[in-house]
């Protein structure tokens, strides 16, 4: 389960990075300065959200690790 979540988190980060790489060249091409500026603000907001999601994932993963090890420890106990 943790491997699946880690894999999904990695995919999300990769897709986000790919998206931002394609957005930057497109924004440079925009001739309307107002639209370009609003797009830049929006991009920064989305990038910030992605960052917070990543931080929360890391915090949750750290908090979840002891919960995952307890069942493994019980399985290792002789005579279970």
Z-matrix of the N, CA and C atoms (Angstrom, degrees):
N
C 1 1.453
C 2 1.534 1 110.42
N 3 1.329 2 116.17 1 -46.32
C 4 1.466 3 119.63 2 -179.97
C 5 1.525 4 110.61 3 -65.06
N 6 1.345 5 116.50 4 -36.50
C 7 1.462 6 119.84 5 177.60
C 8 1.520 7 110.55 6 -63.04
N 9 1.340 8 116.75 7 -39.80
C 10 1.461 9 120.74 8 178.64
C 11 1.526 10 110.93 9 -62.93
N 12 1.329 11 116.41 10 -44.47
C 13 1.465 12 120.13 11 179.62
C 14 1.521 13 111.26 12 -65.37
N 15 1.323 14 116.48 13 -39.72
C 16 1.458 15 120.57 14 178.42
C 17 1.517 16 110.24 15 -63.95
N 18 1.318 17 115.84 16 -41.04
C 19 1.461 18 120.74 17 178.50
C 20 1.535 19 111.08 18 -63.98
N 21 1.320 20 116.24 19 -44.83
C 22 1.466 21 120.00 20 178.57
C 23 1.524 22 111.43 21 -63.56
N 24 1.318 23 116.70 22 -39.55
C 25 1.465 24 120.09 23 178.54
C 26 1.529 25 110.25 24 -63.29
N 27 1.315 26 116.24 25 -41.21
C 28 1.467 27 120.41 26 177.81
C 29 1.520 28 111.86 27 -63.87
N 30 1.323 29 116.08 28 -40.86
C 31 1.465 30 120.10 29 177.97
C 32 1.527 31 110.79 30 -63.59
N 33 1.324 32 116.21 31 -41.97
C 34 1.453 33 120.54 32 -179.90
C 35 1.534 34 110.76 33 -62.03
N 36 1.330 35 116.15 34 -44.49
C 37 1.469 36 119.75 35 179.20
C 38 1.524 37 110.86 36 -62.91
N 39 1.324 38 116.13 37 -41.64
C 40 1.458 39 120.88 38 -179.74
C 41 1.525 40 111.65 39 -64.98
N 42 1.325 41 116.33 40 -44.75
C 43 1.465 42 120.35 41 179.20
C 44 1.525 43 111.10 42 -65.14
N 45 1.322 44 116.71 43 -38.71
C 46 1.460 45 120.54 44 177.75
C 47 1.523 46 111.28 45 -62.92
N 48 1.329 47 115.67 46 -44.15
C 49 1.472 48 120.03 47 179.33
C 50 1.525 49 110.89 48 -62.95
N 51 1.327 50 116.16 49 -41.55
C 52 1.464 51 120.61 50 178.36
C 53 1.521 52 110.75 51 -63.20
N 54 1.312 53 116.44 52 -42.54
C 55 1.465 54 121.22 53 179.45
C 56 1.523 55 110.52 54 -61.00
N 57 1.323 56 116.86 55 -46.12
C 58 1.464 57 119.84 56 -178.23
C 59 1.525 58 111.54 57 -66.52
N 60 1.325 59 117.34 58 -31.90
C 61 1.465 60 120.04 59 178.10
C 62 1.521 61 111.45 60 -66.21
N 63 1.335 62 116.96 61 -33.82
C 64 1.462 63 119.23 62 179.44
C 65 1.522 64 112.11 63 -82.29
N 66 1.319 65 117.38 64 -25.52
C 67 1.470 66 120.75 65 -178.82
C 68 1.526 67 111.02 66 -71.44
N 69 1.315 68 117.63 67 -43.21
C 70 1.469 69 120.48 68 -175.89
C 71 1.529 70 113.22 69 -55.93
N 72 1.337 71 119.54 70 -50.82
C 73 1.470 72 118.40 71 179.94
C 74 1.535 73 112.79 72 -63.52
N 75 1.319 74 116.29 73 -32.45
C 76 1.463 75 119.57 74 179.06
C 77 1.527 76 110.85 75 -69.38
N 78 1.304 77 117.02 76 -38.29
C 79 1.465 78 120.32 77 179.91
C 80 1.525 79 111.02 78 -65.68
N 81 1.315 80 117.21 79 -36.39
C 82 1.468 81 120.76 80 179.64
C 83 1.537 82 110.32 81 -62.41
N 84 1.322 83 116.09 82 -31.99
C 85 1.467 84 120.91 83 -178.13
C 86 1.536 85 112.71 84 -75.95
N 87 1.317 86 117.28 85 -16.39
C 88 1.466 87 120.32 86 -177.21
C 89 1.525 88 110.42 87 -66.14
N 90 1.316 89 115.47 88 128.84
C 91 1.458 90 119.43 89 -178.55
C 92 1.525 91 112.08 90 -90.03
N 93 1.307 92 116.85 91 -26.95
C 94 1.457 93 120.42 92 179.87
C 95 1.525 94 108.20 93 -80.50
N 96 1.320 95 115.87 94 111.80
C 97 1.464 96 121.41 95 -175.09
C 98 1.532 97 112.27 96 -62.48
N 99 1.332 98 117.06 97 -37.77
C 100 1.460 99 120.96 98 179.73
C 101 1.536 100 110.54 99 -63.06
N 102 1.315 101 116.44 100 -46.13
C 103 1.474 102 120.19 101 178.85
C 104 1.521 103 110.12 102 -64.60
N 105 1.321 104 116.45 103 -41.95
C 106 1.467 105 120.43 104 179.55
C 107 1.532 106 110.42 105 -61.77
N 108 1.339 107 117.06 106 -43.76
C 109 1.465 108 120.65 107 179.73
C 110 1.523 109 111.71 108 -65.18
N 111 1.332 110 116.81 109 -42.94
C 112 1.470 111 119.91 110 178.46
C 113 1.525 112 110.80 111 -65.79
N 114 1.320 113 116.17 112 -35.95
C 115 1.468 114 120.39 113 177.35
C 116 1.525 115 111.00 114 -64.92
N 117 1.310 116 116.09 115 -39.98
C 118 1.466 117 120.81 116 178.39
C 119 1.525 118 110.58 117 -64.21
N 120 1.326 119 117.18 118 -42.87
C 121 1.466 120 121.21 119 177.91
C 122 1.527 121 109.57 120 -61.52
N 123 1.321 122 116.07 121 -46.31
C 124 1.473 123 120.70 122 -179.74
C 125 1.522 124 110.83 123 -62.27
N 126 1.321 125 116.73 124 -41.81
C 127 1.466 126 120.89 125 179.01
C 128 1.526 127 110.20 126 -60.66
N 129 1.327 128 116.93 127 -43.02
C 130 1.464 129 120.49 128 178.97
C 131 1.524 130 111.45 129 -63.55
N 132 1.338 131 116.91 130 -38.74
C 133 1.464 132 120.75 131 177.82
C 134 1.530 133 110.90 132 -63.02
N 135 1.315 134 116.17 133 -46.14
C 136 1.462 135 120.52 134 -179.45
C 137 1.527 136 110.24 135 -65.68
N 138 1.321 137 116.72 136 -42.11
C 139 1.462 138 120.84 137 178.32
C 140 1.531 139 110.41 138 -60.78
N 141 1.319 140 116.45 139 -40.25
C 142 1.460 141 120.96 140 178.33
C 143 1.528 142 110.81 141 -64.12
N 144 1.321 143 116.21 142 -41.49
C 145 1.476 144 119.97 143 177.68
C 146 1.519 145 110.95 144 -62.81
N 147 1.320 146 116.82 145 -43.68
C 148 1.461 147 120.30 146 177.46
C 149 1.524 148 110.30 147 -58.38
N 150 1.323 149 116.02 148 -42.35
C 151 1.463 150 120.34 149 178.95
C 152 1.514 151 112.05 150 -62.18
N 153 1.329 152 116.48 151 -43.70
C 154 1.474 153 120.03 152 179.12
C 155 1.523 154 111.43 153 -65.56
N 156 1.330 155 116.50 154 -38.62
C 157 1.466 156 119.51 155 177.92
C 158 1.521 157 109.65 156 -62.18
N 159 1.320 158 116.62 157 -43.24
C 160 1.460 159 120.41 158 178.58
C 161 1.522 160 112.29 159 -62.07
N 162 1.335 161 116.20 160 -41.92
C 163 1.468 162 120.40 161 178.69
C 164 1.525 163 110.78 162 -64.48
N 165 1.320 164 116.13 163 -43.32
C 166 1.471 165 119.72 164 -179.81
C 167 1.523 166 110.95 165 -65.74
N 168 1.323 167 116.43 166 -37.37
C 169 1.463 168 119.43 167 176.41
C 170 1.525 169 109.97 168 -61.14
N 171 1.321 170 116.49 169 -47.61
C 172 1.469 171 120.25 170 -179.65
C 173 1.529 172 111.07 171 -60.85
N 174 1.327 173 117.56 172 -41.76
C 175 1.468 174 121.10 173 178.61
C 176 1.532 175 110.85 174 -64.51
N 177 1.324 176 116.09 175 -43.05
C 178 1.460 177 120.54 176 -179.92
C 179 1.520 178 110.75 177 -65.55
N 180 1.311 179 116.73 178 -41.95
C 181 1.463 180 121.17 179 179.09
C 182 1.531 181 110.01 180 -61.01
N 183 1.318 182 117.04 181 -44.07
C 184 1.459 183 120.97 182 179.00
C 185 1.523 184 111.16 183 -62.46
N 186 1.322 185 116.74 184 -42.47
C 187 1.468 186 120.53 185 179.52
C 188 1.520 187 111.65 186 -70.03
N 189 1.320 188 117.57 187 -29.06
C 190 1.462 189 123.02 188 -175.71
C 191 1.528 190 112.54 189 -80.44
N 192 1.319 191 118.21 190 -25.52
C 193 1.468 192 122.51 191 -175.05
C 194 1.537 193 113.16 192 -54.25
N 195 1.336 194 119.76 193 -46.57
C 196 1.472 195 118.24 194 178.72
C 197 1.534 196 112.75 195 -61.39
N 198 1.315 197 116.38 196 -34.58
C 199 1.458 198 119.49 197 178.65
C 200 1.523 199 111.78 198 -65.74
N 201 1.314 200 116.40 199 -32.56
C 202 1.467 201 120.68 200 178.88
C 203 1.525 202 111.27 201 -75.90
N 204 1.314 203 118.04 202 -31.85
C 205 1.464 204 119.87 203 -177.19
C 206 1.523 205 112.22 204 -77.85
N 207 1.326 206 118.51 205 -29.60
C 208 1.468 207 120.61 206 -178.96
C 209 1.523 208 112.50 207 -58.32
N 210 1.341 209 120.80 208 -49.48
C 211 1.467 210 119.49 209 178.36
C 212 1.527 211 112.61 210 -62.16
N 213 1.322 212 117.34 211 -34.67
C 214 1.471 213 119.90 212 178.10
C 215 1.525 214 110.04 213 -65.95
N 216 1.330 215 116.70 214 -40.14
C 217 1.457 216 120.22 215 178.10
C 218 1.529 217 111.19 216 -63.57
N 219 1.314 218 116.93 217 -39.54
C 220 1.475 219 120.50 218 178.52
C 221 1.512 220 109.94 219 -64.72
N 222 1.336 221 117.80 220 -40.24
C 223 1.467 222 121.06 221 179.05
C 224 1.531 223 111.21 222 -63.63
N 225 1.311 224 117.73 223 -33.23
C 226 1.454 225 121.81 224 -178.45
C 227 1.524 226 112.51 225 -75.90
N 228 1.319 227 117.18 226 -20.35
C 229 1.461 228 121.61 227 -176.87
C 230 1.520 229 110.52 228 -65.25
N 231 1.355 230 117.17 229 125.76
C 232 1.461 231 119.68 230 -179.29
C 233 1.535 232 111.60 231 -64.07
N 234 1.273 233 116.09 232 143.71
C 235 1.458 234 120.78 233 176.36
C 236 1.521 235 113.91 234 79.74
N 237 1.311 236 116.42 235 18.42
C 238 1.462 237 117.94 236 -178.42
C 239 1.458 238 110.82 237 -66.54
